[in-house]
Amino acid sequence: MARIRVAILGAGRIAQHMADTLVKMAADSRYADLVEPYAVAARDAGRAADFAAKYGFPVSYGSYEELVADPNVDLVYIATPHNLHAEQAILCMKAGKGVLVEKAFGANAAQARKMISVSKETGMLCTEAIWTRYMPSRAIIDKILTSGAIGEIQAIDANLCYPTTAKARITDPALAGGALLDVGVYPINFIDMIMHNAPIARIESSMRAYETGVDAHNSMTFYYENGVMATAQSSILCHSDRMGSVWGTDGYMACQNINNVEAIDVYDGNHAVVAHYDVPSQLTGYEYEVAAAAQAVIDGRIECEEMPHADTLRIMELMDSLRNDWGLAYPFER
């Protein structure tokens, strides 16, 4: 079967990471028959042409409309600010293209519902590119916890913080900026993957606002109906250890860097390391979401099992509820 031709919509920093990934996948025997780096589109034709030349993409476009009109494009990776994802994903799907949408999937749950609705109407793939959901580390963590190595789970703690206020996109409320949608989505997903969609009884949260009004630092506590208590923090003001910890009745597990788990240590009740796990080496870490999306396109599926529509929508609704508690609405929501 022909390879899935992948295009990138947007030419910023994260688009460059994806381009590097696609080039490496095309040169790797595990993925070479699956994906083909094909095109890039930006609002500036010169910028798109420079991007394509840098990464060896055969095609570039100076508008998104030209990209979606290209019949050779099978899958579009959307690499623009959060507030633009919905309109661009819908544009692509209505033109017969599957979409891999960078996290956060949209700016709010209403946008997510529209995207999922169009996916169902058109039969086009629409999946969220939150890479931790697709990585092998997810299965390793599940195996450790189901083995009973730390006993019964009682609490979870996760954080992800980077000082990124120098980036205009991060602090601009019109672009759905702030810590929550940019980095807070990762500790929330880390917890959610461990809890396997367990119902939450109540949530307590707080945030510190940046001068533009977006959330600069936030803290969340989730009280699950089964008794587990989970805490999460994210910030655009400071560095953190990026750890994800699961605490049980017989020991605990520590994951180094929840944004891209590097290693996992299991401790007993005496704080001695009883097991250490290294995650498999990777090209960039993005290859897993690309491979899953490409295979879904081949199979004619509209969602990926690693991040089904229901999970994406549930996380978006959760983040909406947090912002509602903080009194944080983006200008385009008012």
C-alpha distance (Angstrom), angle and dihedral (degrees) to the residues before:
residue distance angle dihedral
M1 . . .
A2 3.80 . .
R3 3.78 117.4 .
I4 3.80 119.7 -101.3
R5 3.80 107.9 -102.5
V6 3.77 108.7 -138.0
A7 3.81 125.8 -156.7
I8 3.79 128.9 -170.7
L9 3.79 120.4 -138.2
G10 3.80 106.6 -153.8
A11 3.79 131.4 24.5
G12 3.80 105.3 -135.8
R13 3.79 132.1 115.6
I14 3.79 98.1 -68.2
A15 3.81 90.8 44.8
Q16 3.79 87.8 57.6
H17 3.80 90.9 53.4
M18 3.79 89.5 52.0
A19 3.80 92.0 47.7
D20 3.80 90.1 52.8
T21 3.81 88.7 49.3
L22 3.80 94.0 50.8
V23 3.80 92.2 49.3
K24 3.80 90.8 50.6
M25 3.81 91.6 46.6
A26 3.79 91.1 52.2
A27 3.81 89.1 54.7
D28 3.82 94.6 45.7
S29 3.81 119.7 89.0
R30 3.82 91.0 -139.1
Y31 3.80 92.8 61.3
A32 3.81 107.6 16.6
D33 3.81 92.9 99.0
L34 3.80 92.7 46.0
V35 3.81 109.3 51.2
E36 3.79 137.5 29.7
P37 3.84 122.5 -165.4
Y38 3.78 101.2 -130.0
A39 3.81 121.2 155.6
V40 3.79 148.0 -0.9
A41 3.79 130.3 -157.8
A42 3.79 130.4 -163.1
R43 3.78 133.9 163.8
D44 3.80 88.1 -107.5
A45 3.80 115.5 61.4
G46 3.80 93.2 -155.2
R47 3.78 92.5 52.5
A48 3.80 90.8 48.7
A49 3.81 91.6 48.8
D50 3.81 91.6 50.5
F51 3.80 90.1 48.9
A52 3.81 92.2 49.9
A53 3.81 91.8 48.0
K54 3.80 92.2 49.4
Y55 3.81 94.0 53.9
G56 3.79 99.3 30.3
F57 3.80 97.1 -112.5
P58 3.81 109.3 161.3
V59 3.82 96.2 -143.1
S60 3.81 136.4 43.8
Y61 3.79 133.3 176.8
G62 3.79 134.7 -161.8
S63 3.80 93.5 -146.4
Y64 3.78 137.8 38.4
E65 3.79 91.1 -129.1
E66 3.81 90.5 61.0
L67 3.79 90.3 50.5
V68 3.80 95.4 53.5
A69 3.81 90.6 46.0
D70 3.81 90.4 61.0
P71 3.83 106.6 102.2
N72 3.79 91.7 -156.2
V73 3.82 94.1 66.6
D74 3.82 113.2 98.9
L75 3.80 103.4 167.6
V76 3.82 130.9 22.6
Y77 3.79 123.7 -157.7
I78 3.81 108.4 -152.0
A79 3.79 110.7 -146.0
T80 3.81 103.9 169.2
P81 3.85 132.2 109.6
H82 3.82 117.2 -63.1
N83 3.79 95.7 -105.1
L84 3.82 92.6 60.5
H85 3.80 99.0 48.7
A86 3.79 97.6 89.6
E87 3.80 98.8 51.4
Q88 3.78 92.5 42.6
A89 3.80 95.4 46.1
I90 3.80 89.9 49.3
L91 3.82 90.6 48.6
C92 3.81 89.8 53.5
M93 3.80 96.8 44.6
K94 3.79 93.6 48.4
A95 3.81 86.9 53.7
G96 3.81 90.4 54.4
K97 3.80 99.2 -100.0
G98 3.79 126.9 131.3
V99 3.80 114.9 -130.8
L100 3.78 135.6 -143.0
V101 3.80 102.6 -165.0
E102 3.79 119.9 -157.2
K103 3.79 115.5 -124.5
A104 2.91 133.2 -64.5
F105 3.80 85.9 55.0
G106 3.80 90.6 -145.5
A107 3.77 140.0 -23.3
N108 3.81 93.3 -92.6
A109 3.78 144.0 -5.0
A110 3.81 93.3 -92.6
Q111 3.79 89.9 61.6
A112 3.80 90.5 45.6
R113 3.80 91.1 53.7
K114 3.81 91.3 52.0
M115 3.80 91.6 50.6
I116 3.79 93.1 48.4
S117 3.80 90.9 46.3
V118 3.81 91.3 54.0
S119 3.81 89.7 46.7
K120 3.79 89.5 56.9
E121 3.81 92.9 43.8
T122 3.79 94.7 49.9
G123 3.79 99.3 32.9
M124 3.81 89.2 -128.1
L125 3.79 124.6 142.3
C126 3.80 114.2 -103.7
T127 3.79 115.4 177.2
E128 3.79 135.9 158.7
A129 3.80 117.4 -114.1
I130 3.78 98.7 -140.0
W131 3.78 95.5 143.4
T132 3.81 98.3 -158.2
R133 3.82 89.5 67.3
Y134 3.82 90.5 61.2
M135 3.82 100.7 39.7
P136 3.84 123.9 108.0
S137 3.82 89.1 -122.0
R138 3.80 88.1 75.3
A139 3.81 92.1 64.1
I140 3.82 91.7 44.2
I141 3.80 91.1 54.1
D142 3.80 91.8 47.6
K143 3.80 91.7 50.2
I144 3.80 92.3 51.0
L145 3.78 93.2 49.8
T146 3.82 96.4 44.1
S147 3.82 89.5 50.2
G148 3.80 88.9 66.5
A149 3.80 91.6 -124.4
I150 3.81 92.4 145.1
G151 3.80 97.4 29.3
E152 3.77 121.2 -128.7
I153 3.80 114.9 -4.6
Q154 3.80 112.8 -116.2
A155 3.79 105.2 163.1
I156 3.81 143.0 9.5
D157 3.80 129.7 -159.8
A158 3.82 127.8 -172.4
N159 3.79 137.3 165.8
L160 3.78 140.5 177.2
C161 3.80 122.4 -177.9
Y162 3.80 134.2 163.5
P163 3.84 128.9 167.9
T164 3.81 99.0 -118.3
T165 3.81 104.7 145.7
A166 3.82 90.1 118.2
K167 3.81 88.8 72.5
A168 3.80 110.8 86.6
R169 3.80 92.4 -149.9
I170 3.79 91.1 59.0
T171 3.80 96.8 54.4
D172 3.81 100.5 35.7
P173 3.83 113.1 101.8
A174 3.82 89.9 -162.5
L175 3.82 87.3 64.1
A176 3.84 92.7 46.5
G177 3.79 89.8 -105.8
G178 3.78 128.2 171.6
A179 3.78 138.0 90.3
L180 3.81 98.8 -74.5
L181 3.80 101.5 64.8
D182 3.80 94.9 32.6
V183 3.81 103.7 45.5
G184 3.81 107.3 -9.8
V185 3.78 89.8 72.9
Y186 3.83 88.7 70.2
P187 3.82 100.4 59.8
I188 3.81 88.3 42.1
N189 3.81 90.6 53.7
F190 3.81 92.3 43.3
I191 3.79 89.3 57.0
D192 3.80 93.6 41.7
M193 3.81 93.3 52.7
I194 3.80 90.8 52.8
M195 3.79 93.1 46.3
H196 3.83 92.8 46.7
N197 3.80 96.0 -139.3
A198 3.82 94.1 -49.8
P199 3.83 111.8 171.1
I200 3.80 118.1 -97.2
A201 3.80 116.2 -136.1
R202 3.81 96.9 -163.1
I203 3.79 143.4 -18.0
E204 3.79 132.5 -140.9
S205 3.79 119.5 -168.7
S206 3.77 145.5 157.7
M207 3.78 137.5 -174.1
R208 3.78 142.1 -164.1
A209 3.80 112.3 -134.1
Y210 3.78 125.3 -133.1
E211 3.81 118.5 -133.0
T212 3.81 89.6 -97.0
G213 3.80 91.6 55.6
V214 3.80 99.8 -107.1
D215 3.80 120.3 121.3
A216 3.81 110.4 -87.4
H217 3.80 98.0 178.4
N218 3.78 128.3 8.2
S219 3.78 140.1 -177.9
M220 3.80 126.9 -160.7
T221 3.78 135.2 -174.6
F222 3.79 120.6 -166.1
Y223 3.79 118.9 -162.0
Y224 3.79 108.8 -159.9
E225 3.77 123.0 -152.5
N226 3.81 90.2 -121.4
G227 3.82 90.5 59.9
V228 3.80 100.3 -101.2
M229 3.81 114.3 135.9
A230 3.82 117.6 -153.8
T231 3.80 128.5 -172.0
A232 3.80 129.3 -164.8
Q233 3.78 136.8 179.9
S234 3.78 134.1 -173.9
S235 3.78 133.6 176.2
I236 3.80 145.3 176.2
L237 3.81 91.1 -159.4
C238 3.80 106.3 65.2
H239 3.77 148.5 17.3
S240 3.80 120.1 -100.1
D241 3.80 135.1 -175.2
R242 3.84 89.9 -104.3
M243 3.79 90.0 -140.6
G244 3.75 127.6 161.3
S245 3.79 115.2 -158.1
V246 3.78 132.6 -175.9
W247 3.80 116.2 -164.6
G248 3.80 121.5 -157.9
T249 3.78 141.7 175.1
D250 3.83 93.2 -98.3
G251 3.79 102.5 31.7
Y252 3.78 142.8 -43.7
M253 3.79 143.8 -100.5
A254 3.81 126.9 -134.1
C255 3.81 122.5 -161.4
Q256 3.78 117.0 -162.4
N257 3.83 110.1 -134.6
I258 3.80 111.4 -3.5
N259 3.81 89.1 -154.3
N260 3.82 90.7 66.2
V261 3.79 110.7 -2.5
E262 3.79 109.7 -132.6
A263 3.81 100.9 177.9
I264 3.79 140.5 -9.6
D265 3.80 127.0 -142.8
V266 3.79 125.5 -166.0
Y267 3.81 118.6 -154.5
D268 3.78 130.7 -166.1
G269 3.79 125.8 -138.0
N270 3.81 90.5 -82.7
H271 3.83 92.1 56.9
A272 3.80 92.6 -109.6
V273 3.80 118.3 141.0
V274 3.79 106.8 -113.9
A275 3.81 98.2 171.7
H276 3.79 137.8 16.4
Y277 3.80 125.6 -164.4
D278 3.78 127.5 -167.7
V279 3.78 116.1 -161.3
P280 3.82 119.3 -126.1
S281 3.77 117.4 -85.8
Q282 3.78 112.7 -99.1
L283 3.80 141.3 -162.8
T284 3.80 94.8 -125.4
G285 3.80 103.6 -41.4
Y286 3.80 93.0 -105.6
E287 3.80 93.1 86.7
Y288 3.80 93.5 82.6
E289 3.80 95.1 59.6
V290 3.81 91.4 43.6
A291 3.80 92.3 50.2
A292 3.80 91.9 47.8
A293 3.80 92.2 48.9
A294 3.82 93.5 45.9
Q295 3.79 91.5 50.3
A296 3.80 90.4 48.5
V297 3.82 89.6 54.1
I298 3.81 90.0 50.7
D299 3.80 90.6 48.9
G300 3.79 92.8 47.5
R301 3.81 93.5 -119.3
I302 3.81 123.5 149.7
E303 3.81 95.6 -150.4
C304 3.81 140.5 30.4
E305 3.78 119.3 -119.0
E306 3.81 89.7 -135.6
M307 3.82 90.5 64.0
P308 3.81 110.2 11.5
H309 3.78 121.7 -171.1
A310 3.81 91.9 -103.4
D311 3.80 92.0 58.3
T312 3.79 93.7 46.1
L313 3.80 91.7 49.7
R314 3.80 92.9 46.2
I315 3.81 91.8 52.8
M316 3.82 91.3 47.1
E317 3.81 90.4 50.8
L318 3.80 89.8 49.4
M319 3.80 91.7 52.4
D320 3.81 90.2 47.1
S321 3.80 89.5 54.8
L322 3.80 91.1 50.3
R323 3.80 92.5 51.2
N324 3.79 89.9 46.5
D325 3.80 89.5 55.6
W326 3.80 89.5 50.7
G327 3.79 93.8 46.6
L328 3.80 89.2 -120.8
A329 3.80 116.2 149.1
Y330 3.79 125.6 162.3
P331 3.84 116.9 -123.6
F332 3.81 93.3 -110.2
E333 3.83 90.1 54.9
R334 3.78 95.2 58.5
